[in-house]
Amino acid sequence: MRRQTKESTRPPGLDVSEDTARILFLAYGHDAVAMATLRCAELKKAGDKAGLASWRKVLRGVRELAAANRQQHSTIN
C-alpha cells in the first residue's frame, strides 16, 4: 500500500501561530488579546502543556499586532 503525503503550501519559517494571531486580530481587533489570554488560561487549567505553548505563541503574536495597530480613541459630538 502506498502512503500518500500532503505537501505543505506554507512557506518555510511561517508558523501556524502567526496565521492564527493574524486571523484573530483581523476578526476581533484588540479584543483578540483578551480572547487569546482566556484561551491560555483554559489550557493551563486543563493541564494541556502543548496547547498552552502554542497559544502563548498566538498571544505573543496578537499582542505584537495590537501594539503595532494602536486603537484610535475618538469622541462623538
C-alpha positions as CSV (number, residue, x, y, z in Angstrom):
1,M,0.0,0.0,0.0
2,R,1.4,3.4,-1.0
3,R,1.5,6.0,1.6
4,Q,0.3,9.5,0.5
5,T,1.8,12.6,1.9
6,K,0.4,16.0,1.7
7,E,2.8,18.7,0.6
8,S,2.7,21.8,2.7
9,T,1.9,25.0,0.8
10,R,3.2,27.0,3.8
11,P,6.4,28.9,3.1
12,P,9.4,27.8,5.3
13,G,9.6,29.6,8.6
14,L,5.9,30.6,8.7
15,D,4.3,29.3,11.9
16,V,0.7,28.4,12.3
17,S,0.6,30.5,15.4
18,E,1.4,33.6,13.3
19,D,-1.5,32.8,11.0
20,T,-3.8,32.2,14.0
21,A,-2.8,35.5,15.6
22,R,-3.3,37.4,12.3
23,I,-6.8,35.9,11.8
24,L,-7.8,36.6,15.4
25,F,-6.7,40.2,15.1
26,L,-8.4,40.8,11.8
27,A,-11.6,39.3,13.1
28,Y,-11.7,40.7,16.6
29,G,-9.3,43.6,16.7
30,H,-7.9,44.5,20.1
31,D,-10.4,42.1,21.7
32,A,-8.2,39.3,20.3
33,V,-5.7,39.9,23.1
34,A,-8.3,39.1,25.8
35,M,-9.6,36.1,23.8
36,A,-6.1,34.6,23.4
37,T,-5.4,35.3,27.1
38,L,-8.6,33.5,28.1
39,R,-7.7,30.5,25.9
40,C,-4.2,30.3,27.5
41,A,-5.9,30.3,31.0
42,E,-8.3,27.5,29.9
43,L,-5.4,25.3,28.5
44,K,-3.3,25.9,31.7
45,K,-6.2,24.9,33.9
46,A,-6.8,21.8,31.7
47,G,-3.1,20.9,32.0
48,D,-2.5,20.9,28.2
49,K,1.1,21.9,28.1
50,A,1.4,21.5,24.3
51,G,-1.7,23.5,23.7
52,L,-0.6,26.2,26.1
53,A,2.8,26.5,24.4
54,S,1.0,27.0,21.1
55,W,-1.4,29.6,22.4
56,R,1.3,31.5,24.2
57,K,2.8,32.0,20.7
58,V,-0.5,33.1,19.4
59,L,-0.9,35.5,22.3
60,R,2.5,36.9,21.7
61,G,1.6,37.5,18.0
62,V,-1.7,39.1,18.8
63,R,0.0,41.4,21.3
64,E,2.5,42.4,18.7
65,L,-0.3,43.2,16.2
66,A,-2.2,45.2,18.8
67,A,0.9,47.2,19.7
68,A,1.6,47.9,16.0
69,N,-2.0,48.9,15.4
70,R,-2.9,51.1,18.3
71,Q,-6.6,51.7,18.9
72,Q,-7.8,55.2,17.9
73,H,-9.9,56.7,20.7
74,S,-12.3,59.4,19.4
75,T,-15.3,61.1,20.7
76,I,-18.6,61.6,19.0
77,N,-20.2,65.0,19.3
